[in-house]
């Protein structure tokens, strides 16, 4: 992912655009015309040209419900993802996808199924 332009450059472009046209300011500093126009509009609307944070927030909508999910797993270790999802919807009015639920549990090393020991294979290679 690309990095945002520096705050210094943004401010210089906006200052130059205030003195001349936005197109000339863009050409002078080597940024796109649309970029100079967008920065000038941002100053008029918000008073700043600071870049917005990039990327998505690293939080999950399941974070506030972690204790509930841990309780479900402690109560019934072989609970399926679909059953967890149904309980979240019924008790907390929270709709989540199976992938979201799986990723949440996997990130916290929460196993929700019993691990059965595998007997050695009789036909396996020796």
VENBEL-V768310 format. One record per pair of residues at least 24 apart in sequence whose ideal C-beta (glycine too) atoms are under 10 Angstrom apart, sorted by the first residue. I is the first residue (numbers start at 1). J is the second residue. If there is no record, write none. Layout:
I|J  I|J
//
This chain:
1|54  1|55  2|54  3|51  3|54  4|50  4|51  4|52  4|53  4|54  5|29  5|31  5|35  5|39  5|49  5|51  6|51  7|48  7|49  7|50  7|51  9|39  9|49  10|35  10|36  10|39  10|42  10|43  10|48  10|49  10|50  10|51  11|39  11|43  11|48  11|49  11|50  12|49  13|39  13|40  13|49  14|39  14|40  14|41  14|42  14|43  14|44  14|48  14|49  15|43  16|40  17|43  18|43  60|96  60|100  60|101  60|103  60|104  60|107  61|94  61|95  61|96  61|100  61|104  62|88  62|92  62|94  62|96  62|100  62|101  62|103  62|104  62|105  62|107  62|108  63|104  64|92  64|94  65|91  65|92  65|94  65|96  65|104  66|104  66|105  66|108  66|110  68|92  68|94  69|101  69|104  69|105  69|108  69|110  69|112  70|105  70|108  70|110  72|110  72|112  73|105  73|110  73|111  73|112  73|113  76|112  77|111  77|112  77|113  77|114  77|115  78|112  78|113  78|114  79|112  79|113  80|112  80|113  81|105  81|112  81|113  83|112  84|112
//
